């Protein structure tokens, strides 16, 4: 009987333990589930918080980037301000504008705010040229021709002519001038047909449109009889017209004609024109040459006349072209 009672008691204890174990397991399970959900909730909040911080930092960076316009870029470049480099970089990156790239190219070429860099100059010209921007196409053409003169790489020369032709078709007069000049140059015959008469006609038409560069080469045609009947007087007339426009090389060319051409020798004129040129294109070499002409004016009255004429010609605003 007592065994039965003990047996029952043992069974009761065992049942209680099993019940307690189940209860403990349920509590542990509930605790684990609660911890898991809490972890997920906190992790989600962390991700959301990081996303918000990232977004705010992104906007903060945007606000830190100065807002510049194309006008700011070109104005600083014209002023040769060293800040032009930074400003034009930002404008080019944010606007993808052809003029911004072209201006940036010139900044690298001239070394404004940085060392001159031919590679970056050409790189930015190419970016501007992708928009068929005539000045960029023209400059790439001129660079290509210069390289062809030195290295005779046929592909480079043909690419240069192609750039110039594209710019010329878009109405770029300087590019039209470069093409006309190339046609009258025998050394370029492999990349563009040599035709002195055609070149002369095109130069004449461009000078009529106001191209001083075309006029300068046109004067050479007349002086040497390239593609046209020789007419030195016509050449002198064109060069004199160009001096009225302040075209520097015209002063130098007239001085040379009056110094060395037997038909037109006039040291007074030679000194006067070279005086203007030397004071426009300042260099020790030019002043040395001017001094050499002056020494040949042995008559004091001739020297006085030359200096008086030089003073009068100096009123013409000579440019560095």
C-alpha positions as CSV (number, residue, x, y, z in Angstrom):
1,X,0.0,0.0,0.0
2,X,2.8,2.4,0.9
3,X,4.6,1.3,-2.3
4,X,1.5,2.2,-4.2
5,X,1.3,5.6,-2.5
6,X,5.0,6.2,-3.2
7,X,4.5,5.1,-6.7
8,X,1.7,7.6,-7.1
9,X,3.7,10.3,-5.4
10,X,6.6,9.6,-7.8
11,X,4.3,9.8,-10.7
12,X,2.9,13.0,-9.5
13,X,6.4,14.4,-9.1
14,X,7.4,13.2,-12.5
15,X,4.3,14.9,-14.0
16,X,5.1,18.1,-12.2
17,X,8.6,18.1,-13.5
18,X,7.4,17.4,-17.1
19,X,4.9,20.2,-16.7
20,X,7.6,22.5,-15.4
21,X,10.0,21.6,-18.3
22,X,7.3,22.3,-20.9
23,X,6.6,25.6,-19.3
24,X,10.2,26.5,-19.2
25,X,10.6,25.4,-22.9
26,X,7.7,27.5,-23.8
27,X,9.1,30.5,-22.0
28,X,12.5,30.0,-23.6
29,X,10.9,29.7,-27.0
30,X,8.8,32.8,-26.5
31,X,11.9,34.6,-25.3
32,X,13.9,33.5,-28.4
33,X,11.1,34.6,-30.7
34,X,10.8,37.9,-29.0
35,X,14.6,38.5,-29.2
36,X,14.6,37.6,-32.9
37,X,11.9,40.0,-33.7
38,X,13.5,42.7,-31.6
39,X,16.8,42.1,-33.5
40,X,15.1,42.3,-36.9
41,X,13.3,45.5,-35.8
42,X,16.5,47.1,-34.6
43,X,18.4,46.0,-37.7
44,X,15.7,47.5,-39.9
45,X,15.9,50.7,-38.1
46,X,19.6,50.8,-38.5
47,X,19.4,50.3,-42.3
48,X,16.8,53.0,-42.5
49,X,19.0,55.3,-40.5
50,X,22.0,54.7,-42.6
51,X,20.0,55.3,-45.8
52,X,18.8,58.6,-44.4
53,X,22.3,59.6,-43.4
54,X,23.7,58.7,-46.8
55,X,21.0,60.7,-48.6
56,X,21.6,63.7,-46.4
57,X,25.4,63.5,-47.1
58,X,24.7,63.2,-50.8
59,X,22.6,66.4,-50.7
60,X,25.3,68.1,-48.5
61,X,27.9,67.3,-51.1
62,X,25.7,68.8,-53.8
63,X,25.3,71.9,-51.8
64,X,29.0,72.1,-51.3
65,X,29.6,72.1,-55.1
66,X,29.5,75.8,-56.2
67,X,26.9,76.6,-58.8
68,X,28.7,78.3,-61.8
69,X,27.4,79.3,-65.2
70,X,29.0,79.2,-68.6
71,X,29.2,83.0,-68.5
72,X,31.3,82.7,-65.3
73,X,33.6,80.3,-67.1
74,X,34.2,82.4,-70.2
75,X,34.4,85.7,-68.2
76,X,37.2,84.3,-66.0
77,X,39.0,82.9,-69.0
78,X,38.9,86.3,-70.8
79,X,40.4,87.9,-67.6
80,X,43.1,85.2,-67.5
81,X,42.0,84.5,-63.9
82,X,43.6,81.4,-62.4
83,X,40.1,80.5,-61.0
84,X,39.0,79.9,-64.6
85,X,40.4,76.4,-64.5
86,X,38.3,75.3,-61.5
87,X,35.2,77.0,-62.6
88,X,35.3,75.8,-66.2
89,X,36.0,72.2,-65.1
90,X,32.8,72.3,-63.0
91,X,30.8,73.9,-65.7
92,X,32.0,71.4,-68.3
93,X,31.2,68.4,-66.0
94,X,27.8,69.7,-65.0
95,X,26.6,71.1,-68.4
96,X,28.5,69.0,-70.9
97,X,28.6,72.2,-73.0
98,X,30.7,72.5,-76.2
99,X,31.9,76.0,-75.3
100,X,32.8,75.0,-71.8
101,X,35.0,72.2,-73.2
102,X,36.5,74.6,-75.8
103,X,37.3,77.2,-73.2
104,X,38.8,74.6,-70.9
105,X,41.0,73.4,-73.8
106,X,42.3,77.0,-74.3
107,X,43.0,77.2,-70.5
108,X,45.2,74.1,-70.7
109,X,46.8,75.4,-73.9
110,X,47.7,78.8,-72.3
111,X,48.5,77.4,-68.9
112,X,46.0,79.5,-66.9
113,X,46.0,78.4,-63.3
114,X,48.1,75.3,-64.2
115,X,51.0,74.2,-66.4
116,X,50.3,74.2,-70.1
117,X,49.2,70.7,-71.1
118,X,48.9,69.8,-74.8
119,X,47.3,66.5,-74.1
120,X,44.5,68.0,-72.1
121,X,44.2,70.7,-74.7
122,X,43.6,68.2,-77.5
123,X,41.4,66.0,-75.2
124,X,39.0,68.9,-74.5
125,X,39.0,70.0,-78.1
126,X,37.9,66.5,-79.1
127,X,35.0,66.7,-76.6
128,X,33.9,70.0,-78.1
129,X,34.3,68.6,-81.6
130,X,31.8,65.8,-80.9
131,X,29.2,68.5,-80.9
132,X,30.5,69.6,-84.4
133,X,31.7,72.9,-82.8
134,X,33.5,74.7,-85.7
135,X,36.3,76.4,-83.7
136,X,37.2,73.0,-82.1
137,X,37.1,71.2,-85.4
138,X,39.3,74.0,-86.9
139,X,41.9,73.9,-84.1
140,X,42.1,70.1,-84.4
141,X,42.6,70.5,-88.1
142,X,45.4,73.0,-87.6
143,X,47.1,70.8,-85.0
144,X,46.9,67.9,-87.4
145,X,48.4,69.8,-90.3
146,X,51.3,71.0,-88.1
147,X,52.0,67.4,-87.1
148,X,51.8,66.3,-90.7
149,X,54.4,69.0,-91.7
150,X,56.8,67.6,-89.2
151,X,56.1,63.8,-89.4
152,X,54.4,63.3,-92.8
153,X,51.9,60.8,-91.2
154,X,49.3,60.5,-94.0
155,X,46.4,59.4,-91.8
156,X,46.9,62.4,-89.5
157,X,47.1,64.8,-92.5
158,X,43.8,63.4,-94.0
159,X,42.1,63.7,-90.6
160,X,43.2,67.3,-90.3
161,X,41.7,68.1,-93.7
162,X,38.5,66.3,-92.8
163,X,38.2,68.4,-89.6
164,X,38.8,71.6,-91.5
165,X,36.3,70.7,-94.3
166,X,33.6,69.9,-91.7
167,X,34.2,73.3,-89.9
168,X,34.2,75.1,-93.3
169,X,30.9,73.6,-94.3
170,X,29.5,74.8,-91.1
171,X,30.4,78.4,-92.2
172,X,33.6,78.8,-90.2
173,X,35.6,81.5,-92.1
174,X,39.0,80.8,-90.4
175,X,38.6,77.1,-91.4
176,X,37.8,78.1,-94.9
177,X,41.0,80.2,-94.9
178,X,43.1,77.2,-93.6
179,X,41.7,75.1,-96.5
180,X,42.4,77.7,-99.1
181,X,45.9,78.1,-97.8
182,X,46.4,74.3,-97.8
183,X,45.3,74.1,-101.5
184,X,48.0,76.6,-102.4
185,X,50.7,74.7,-100.6
186,X,52.6,72.1,-102.8
187,X,53.9,70.2,-99.7
188,X,50.3,69.2,-98.8
189,X,49.6,67.7,-102.2
190,X,49.2,64.2,-100.8
191,X,46.3,65.1,-98.5
192,X,44.7,67.9,-100.6
193,X,45.0,68.6,-104.3
194,X,47.4,71.5,-105.0
195,X,45.7,74.2,-107.0
196,X,47.3,77.7,-106.8
197,X,44.6,79.4,-108.8
198,X,41.8,77.9,-106.8
199,X,43.5,78.8,-103.6
200,X,44.0,82.4,-104.8
201,X,40.3,82.7,-105.8
202,X,39.2,81.4,-102.4
203,X,41.6,83.7,-100.5
204,X,40.3,86.7,-102.5
205,X,36.7,85.8,-101.7
206,X,37.5,85.4,-98.0
207,X,39.4,88.7,-97.9
208,X,36.3,90.3,-99.3
209,X,34.4,88.8,-96.4
210,X,36.8,90.4,-93.9
211,X,39.4,87.8,-93.3
212,X,42.7,89.6,-92.6
213,X,44.6,86.3,-92.6
214,X,43.3,85.6,-96.1
215,X,44.3,89.1,-97.2
216,X,47.8,88.6,-95.9
217,X,48.3,85.4,-97.9
218,X,46.6,87.1,-100.9
219,X,49.3,89.8,-100.8
220,X,51.9,87.1,-101.2
221,X,50.1,85.6,-104.1
222,X,50.2,89.0,-105.9
223,X,53.8,89.7,-104.8
224,X,55.2,86.3,-106.0
225,X,52.6,85.6,-108.8
226,X,51.1,82.5,-107.1
227,X,47.9,81.5,-108.9
228,X,47.6,85.0,-110.4
229,X,49.7,87.4,-112.5
230,X,52.4,89.0,-110.4
231,X,51.4,92.5,-109.2
232,X,53.7,93.9,-106.5
233,X,51.8,97.1,-106.3
234,X,48.6,95.2,-105.6
235,X,50.4,93.3,-102.9
236,X,51.6,96.6,-101.3
237,X,48.1,98.0,-101.5
238,X,46.6,95.0,-99.6
239,X,49.4,95.1,-97.0
240,X,48.8,98.8,-96.4
241,X,45.0,98.1,-96.0
242,X,45.9,95.5,-93.4
243,X,48.1,97.9,-91.4
244,X,44.9,100.1,-91.1
245,X,43.3,97.1,-89.4
246,X,46.3,96.7,-87.1
247,X,47.5,93.4,-88.6
248,X,51.0,93.1,-87.2
249,X,52.6,90.9,-89.9
250,X,51.6,93.4,-92.5
251,X,53.9,96.1,-90.9
252,X,56.8,93.6,-90.9
253,X,56.2,92.6,-94.6
254,X,56.0,96.2,-95.8
255,X,59.2,97.0,-93.9
256,X,60.9,94.0,-95.7
257,X,59.7,95.1,-99.1
258,X,60.9,98.7,-98.6
259,X,64.2,97.4,-97.2
260,X,65.2,94.8,-99.8
261,X,63.1,95.1,-103.0
262,X,65.1,97.1,-105.5
263,X,62.0,98.5,-107.1
264,X,60.6,99.9,-103.8
265,X,63.7,100.5,-101.5
266,X,62.8,103.2,-99.0
267,X,64.6,103.1,-95.7
268,X,62.4,105.8,-94.2
269,X,59.3,103.7,-94.8
270,X,61.1,100.5,-93.8
271,X,62.1,101.9,-90.4
272,X,58.7,103.4,-89.7
273,X,56.8,100.2,-90.4
274,X,59.2,98.0,-88.5
275,X,59.1,100.5,-85.6
276,X,55.4,99.8,-85.2
277,X,55.9,96.0,-85.6
278,X,58.8,95.8,-83.1
279,X,56.8,97.7,-80.5
280,X,53.8,95.4,-81.1
281,X,55.8,92.1,-81.2
282,X,58.2,92.9,-78.5
283,X,61.5,91.0,-78.4
284,X,65.2,91.7,-78.3
285,X,65.5,90.2,-81.8
286,X,63.0,92.7,-83.3
287,X,64.6,95.7,-81.5
288,X,68.0,94.6,-82.7
289,X,66.7,94.5,-86.3
290,X,65.1,97.9,-85.9
291,X,68.4,99.4,-84.6
292,X,70.1,97.9,-87.7
293,X,67.7,99.8,-90.0
294,X,68.2,103.0,-88.0
295,X,72.0,102.8,-88.4
296,X,71.5,102.9,-92.2
297,X,69.7,106.2,-91.9
298,X,72.9,108.2,-91.8
299,X,71.3,111.5,-92.9
300,X,69.8,113.1,-89.7
301,X,66.9,114.6,-91.8
302,X,66.0,111.1,-93.0
303,X,66.1,109.7,-89.5
304,X,63.8,112.6,-88.4
305,X,61.4,111.8,-91.2
306,X,61.4,108.1,-90.3
307,X,60.8,108.8,-86.7
308,X,58.0,111.2,-87.5
309,X,56.3,108.7,-89.8
310,X,56.7,105.9,-87.2
311,X,55.0,108.1,-84.7
312,X,52.1,108.7,-87.0
313,X,51.8,104.9,-87.8
314,X,51.9,104.1,-84.1
315,X,48.4,105.6,-83.9
316,X,47.2,102.4,-85.6
317,X,46.3,99.8,-83.0
318,X,48.7,97.0,-83.9
319,X,47.5,93.5,-82.8
320,X,49.7,90.5,-82.0
321,X,48.3,88.5,-85.0
